[in-house]
Amino acid sequence: MNTPLTAATCPTLRRDDLIVIGGAGGFIGGSLARYFHDQGFTRIRAIDKKPLPEWYQRVPGVESLCMDLSEYDNCVRACEGATEVYNLAADMGGMGFIERFRVECLRSVLINTHMIEAAYRAGARRFFFSSSACAYNITLQQDPNVRALKESDAYPAMAERGYGWEKLVSEIFCQEYWAERGLETHIARFHNVYGPNGTWDGGREKAPAAICRKVITAKDTGSHEIQIWGDGTQTRSFMYIDDCVVGIDMIMHCKELIATPINLGSSELIGVNQLVSLAEEIGGVKLTRKYQLDAPRGVAGRNSDNTFIKSVLGWEPSTPFRDGLTKTYAWIEQQYMTRKAGKHTVS
C-alpha cells in the first residue's frame, strides 16, 4: 500500500495556496487551522459566526473572519481565491443540544449548500464536508452491545432526527457536485470527537467533556455526587482530536475517497459508566452516581467499523481513550480553575 498523501505531501498543493476553514472558531475547525499552520501553510482563512473573542483558538498569522456562513454572500467572500475548502461549520453540540434544537441543526444545510456552491464558483480544487455518525440508521443502534457501523449502514435511511438528516442530505450534495460538476469532494463521518480546546460547559459539550467537568466540580466543591444522563449503559466510541485532524487531512487528499463517505472514528467502544470511572480515577475521587432517566441519551450504542479506512489509508484513529481523556481532563481542570479565579475562558 502506498503512503497516504497529506496536504504537506500533495504535489498539487503549494504552501502558499489558500486553505479556507468554515467553523474555525469551533473545536475541530480551530484545531484544523492550527494543524495546517504548524504544517507550514502560510495562507489560511478561518471563518466562524462567533465573535472573535469567543473563538476556541485564534492561530497567529491566520486570517480570521466573523461571518455567518448560512448566508450565501458570506460564503462567496469566504471562498474567494480558495484552493481547498474545509466545511466544519454547523449549529451543533452534544446530545442535549441536538435533541432539543432540531430546527437549528437542520438549518445547517444552508451552510453546506452555500459553501459548496461558493467553492465551486471560486474554482476550488477540493471540498471537505464534516458529516457525522448521526447519519446512520438508528434502528441499528438500539443495543449497547451494538455491532460497529460500516459505511453502507446509512441506508436504508433512518438518520438521527434533525442533525443526522442534515448530514445525510449534505453528503448527497457533495456526491452530486462531483458527479455533475466535477468538484472533488470528500466526506468524513465523525464519531464523537473530544479533546482539549473544545466545548466543556454550557449545554453543547459532549459526554467526555461533560463528565470531566462534573467530576472536577464535585471534587472542588466537596460534593460526593455526579448526575449521569440515562442509565449509564449507553456505549460510544470517542475519537481524540489529534487523530481527527490527521484523518481529515488524509481523507481530503486521497483520490480513492472522492465523493465517498467514510468513517472517521475510534473503534474502541466505551460505556458511559466506564467513562465516569475513568474520569473519577484521573481525578482521584469516587462519587455517588445519580442517574437521570428522563435526560437526553441518544441511541443505546454506536461504534465505528474501521475496515474501510484501514483498507484505503492503512491507518485508523488509535489514541487510547484513557490517554486522550487524561489530557482532556487536565485541560478542562485548568479552564475550570481559571474561570473560578474570575478570568475569561471560552467554554
N, C-alpha and C positions, 0 to 999 in steps of 0.2 A: 504493500500500500504506500502511495506517495505521501510525503509530509503535507498536511493541510496548509493551504495558503492562509495568510492573515493580511491585514492592512499593511503591515510593515514589509511583507514579502511579496505582495501582489505586484506584478510587473506593470500593470496599467494604472497604478495609483502613486502619485508623487507626494512627497511630504508637504508640499505647499498647495495641494488640491484642497478644495473647500469641503469639509465634513460638516453636515448640519444634523443637530440632535434635537428633536422635539421632546419636550418633557424633561429638559436638562436640569430644571430646578428641583426635580424629584429624586428619589433614592437611586434607581437604576440608571436614569439618564445622567445624573450628576457623576456617578461612578464611571460611566462610559466616557464622559467628557474628560475626566481626569486620566483615564486609561489611555486614550488617544494622545492626550497632551504628553504623557510620560513616554509614549512611543516615539515622540519627536515630530508629530504633526503640528504644523505652525498656523494653520487656518481652520479654526473650529468655531462654528456659530451655534450657540446654545440658546434655546428658546423655551420659555415657560410663562404661564399666565400669572403665576405668583409674583408679588413684588420682590425685587432682587434681595432685600434683606431677609426674606423668608426662604430663600433657596437653601437646600441642604448642603450643597457645596458650590462655592464660587472658585473656579480654577483660574489662576493668573494667566493672562495672555489670551484667554478665550473671550470672543465677542459674545456678550450676554444680553439678550433682548427680552423684555417683558411684553409678551403678546399672547392673545387668546387665539389658539390655532383652530378653534371651531369656526372662525371667520375666514373666508377664502382669501380676501385681500392680504391678511396677515400671513397666510401660508405662501402666497406669491412672494412676499418680501422675505420670508424665511428661507425659501428655496432658491432665491436668485443666485446664480453662479455656482450652484452646488454640484459636486461630483458624486457624492454619496449622501443619502438622506436616511437617517435612523428615526423612525417614529415610535417614541415611547410615551407620547403624551396621551393621557386618558384621565377621566374622572373616576378614580377607583380607590380601594382601600382593602382592609381585611373583611372577613365575613360579616362583621357587624355593619359595615358600610354598604357592601354590595347587596345585602338582603334588604336593607331599609331604603336605599336610594337607587332603585332600579331605573327610574327615568333618567337621572343624571348619568348613570352608566351607559344606557342606550344612546344618549346624545353624543357620546364619544365617537359614534360612527361618523359624525360630521367632521371630526378631526382627521380621521384617516381618509375619508372621501376627498376632502380638500387638499390634504398634504400629498396624496399620491398623484392627483391631477396637477398640482403645482410642480411637483418633482418632475413629472413627465414633460410639462411645458418648458421647464427650465433646462431640460436636456441632461438630467442626472443619469449617471450610468447604472447606479444600483439603488434600490429602495428596500429598507428593512422594516418589517412590521412586528411589533411585540404582541403576540397572541397569548393565550392562556390555557391551562389545563381545564379551566371552567367551560371551555368549548366542547368538552367530551360529554357523551351521552350519560346523563345522571342515573339511568336505570342500571348502569354497570358499576355503580359506586354506592351500593346500599349495604355493604358488609364491611366492617373494619378490617377484615382479612381479605380485602379486595385483591384481585389479580391486577398486576401492573397494566396500565393502559397503553396500548400501541396506537400509532397514528391513525390507523383505519377505524378506530373506535369512536371517532367523531360522528360517524354515520352508521345507521340512520340517525338523523339529528334529533337530539333532545338535550340541548345545552342548558347550563345554569341560567335561570331567568334573568333577563336584563344584561348583566355583564357578559355572560357566556355567549349569548346570541349576538351581541355586538361584535365580539371577537370572531365568531364564525362567519358572519356576513362580511366583515372587513378582510378576512382571509380570501374570500371569493373575489373581492375587488382586486386583491393582489394577483391572484391567478389569472383573472381576465385581462388585466393591464399587460401582463406578459404575453398571453395568447393573442390578444387583438392588437396591441400597440407596441409590443416589443420592449417594454420597460422591464429590466431584470429586477425581479422582486424576490425577497427571501423572508421566510416566516418561521418564527420560533414560538412554540407553546411553552411558556414559562410555568414551572411548578414551584410556587411558594418561595420566592427569593427573600433572603434575610441577611442581616449583617450590620456592621457599623455604618453611620451616616444615613440612616433610614428613619422612617416614622416609628416612634416608640410611645406616643401618647396622643390623646385627642380623639380617638374613635376610628382612625383609619389604619392603625397598626395591625400587623398580622400576629399570629399566635406566638412565635418565638419572642418577639419584642414585648408583646403584652405580658407574657408570663415572666420574663426577666424583670420588667418594671414592677409587677405586682410583688415579686419576691424581694426586690430591692426596697420597695416601700414598706413592706411588712417588717423587714429586718430593721430598717431605720426607725420606724415608729414604735417598735416593740409589739406590734400585733402578731398574733400567732395563727392567723387565718389567711387563706387565699381563696378568692372566688374563681371558679372554673366554669366556663360556658359549656353546657352539655353534661354528659355523664363521665367524661374523661376517656371513653373508649374510642373516640374518633381517631383515625390514623391519616397521616400525610407524609409526603416526602418534602424535604426542605433543602433548597439549593443555596449555598453560600455565594455572596455577591462576587467574589473574585472569580469563581468558576463561571458565573453568569456572563460577565463581560468578555472573558476569553471565548466562551461558546458563541456569543453574538458575533464576534469578530470572525471566527472560523466559518460559521454558517453563512455570513454575508459574502464571503469570498470563495465559496465552494460552488463550482459550476454544476455539480450533481444535485444541488439543492435549490435550483431556481424554481420559484413558484411552488415549492413543495413543503408543506407544513412538517415540522419535526419537533419532537420532544426536546426540551432543554430543562433538565431537572435531575436531581439525585434519585437513585433507585433505593436509597436507604429508608425504609418505612419506619416512621416514628409515631407512637401513640401519644395522645395528649398527656395522659398520666405519666408516661415515660419522660416527656418534655418537662413536666413540672419537677419530677425527681432530679433530673439533670440540673435544672436551674437552682433547686434547693442545695444540691451538692456543691455547685460552684459558689453559691452564696454562703455556704456553711451554716444553714439553718434548716429546721424542719417545721412545717406548717400544717395546721389542720385544714383539710380540704372541704370547701363548701361548693356543692355542685348546683349551678343554675340551670335547671332543666328546661326553662322557658326561654333561654337566651338563644340567639342565632348560633347555629352549629354547622351548617352546610351539610355536605354529603357525609356518609358514615366513614368512607375510606377512599383514598386516592393515592396512586403511586405511578411513577414513570417507568415505562418499559423502554430501556435504552438500547435495545437490539439494533435499531436502525441507525442511531447516531454513532454507535461503535463500528458498525459495518462501513459507514461512509467516511467518518473522520478518524477512526481508530482512537477515539477519545470519548470520555464522558465526565460529567462533574464528579469529583472524587474527594472533596474535603469532608472528612468525617464530621458528623453532626456535633459531636461533643466538642471538637476543636473549634468549629465555627461558632457554636453557642458560647463558648468560653470568651472568645474575642468580642462577641456581641454584648454579652453581659457586662464586661469591663467597660465598654464604650457607653452603654446606657447608664451604668452606675456613675460614670464621670459626668454625663449630661444631667442626671438627677441631682447630684451634689452641686453642680454649677447653678442650676435653677434654684436650689434650696438657698444658695448664697446670694440670691437676688440678681443674678446675672442672666443675660439673654441666652436662650437656647432655641434651636429650631426643632420642633417635635414632629 
